[in-house]
C-alpha cells in the first residue's frame, strides 16, 4: 500500500512565523501538562504537537515541531543557567518557556536576586 503525504494541501515545513511559534508554545504547554515529564519524551510530544497544530490549521511536520522544541529547550537551558552580567540575555519567549519546562530555581540554575555564594 502506498502512503499519501499528510501535507498535500500545502507545505509542511515552511518557515515558522512568529505567530506560529507562539501557537506552538501554547500547544506545547498543554501537551506538557497532559503528558508530564517536562523536557523529555520529545518525539512523542512533537508528534502530538503536529496533530494539535493541524487541528488549528497549521501544517507542520513532527520533525519541524521537534526542531523548534529542541531550539526552545536549548534557549530555556541558557536562560536558566545565565549568570549576572551587565547585559542580561533577553527572550520574548522566556516566561512561557519557564511555564512549559520549569523555572530556573527548579532547574538548579541562577535565580535573579539570589546570592551566588
N, C-alpha and C positions, 0 to 999 in steps of 0.2 A: 504494500500500500504506500502510495506517495503522499507525503505530508505537505500541506499548503502553508506557506509562511503566515504567521499571525498578523503581519503588518501590510496587507495588501492595499489598504485604503490610504497609506502614507508611510513615510519613513519612520522606522522605529528609533533610530539612533541619530536623529537630527540634533544639532547642538542644543544644550539646555538654556532656556531663557531664565532670567531672574525670577519671574512669576512661577515657572515650572519647578525651580529649585525650592521655593517656599512651599509649594503644594507637596512636593516630595517630603520635605521636612515635617510638615503637618501629618502626612500619612505615616511617615516613619515613626513619629511619636505614638500613633495609635497601634502600629504593629508591635513596637517595643512593649507597650502596655499589655497587649493581648498575648504575645509570645514570651515576654520576660527575657531574662538573661541579657541585659543591655550590652551592646557592642559585640555580641557573639552570635553564632548561627546566621552569619551574614548572607550566605547563599539562599537559605530558606526565606529570610526576611526580604531579600531583593526580589525573589520570585513573587512573594505576597505583595510587595510594593508595586511591581509591574502590573499585576492584576488590578490592584486598587486604583492605580493611575489610569489604567484603561477604562475602568468604570467611570472615571471623571473626564473621559475624553482625551487623555494624553497617551500617545502611543510611544512607550519607552520599553525597550527590552530589559530582561532581567540583568544582562551584563552591563547595560548602560546605567541602570539603577545601582548596581553593585559598585561600579566605578565612582559614582557620586558619593555613595555611602562611605567607601574607603577614604576618599579625599576628605570628607567631612569628619570622619573619625580621626584622621591624622591632624586636622585642624583643631579638633577638640583636645587631643593629646598635647599639642603645642600650647593651647590656651591654658590648660590645667597645669602644665609644667613651667609656665613663664615665671621668671623671677623679676623683682622690681628693677626698673631701669628708667632712664629719662623719657623714652618714648615707648609707651605701652603698646603691645600688639593689639590691634583692633579688628573686629569682625562683626559685621551686621548679623551674623548667624550665632554669635556667642551664646546668648541666653537660651535659644531654642535647642542648641546642641547640649547645653547643661541639662535641659529638661529631658532630652532623649537619652543621653549617655551618662549623666551624673554630673554633679558639681565638683569643683576642684577638691574640696575637702574630702569627698567620698572617694576620690581617685588618688589621694595621697600627695597631691600637688600643692603648689603655693596658693594661699588664700590671702588676698589683699588685706592689709591691716594686722596680719599675724606676725609675730616675731619669728625671725629665721634662726634664732639661737636654739 
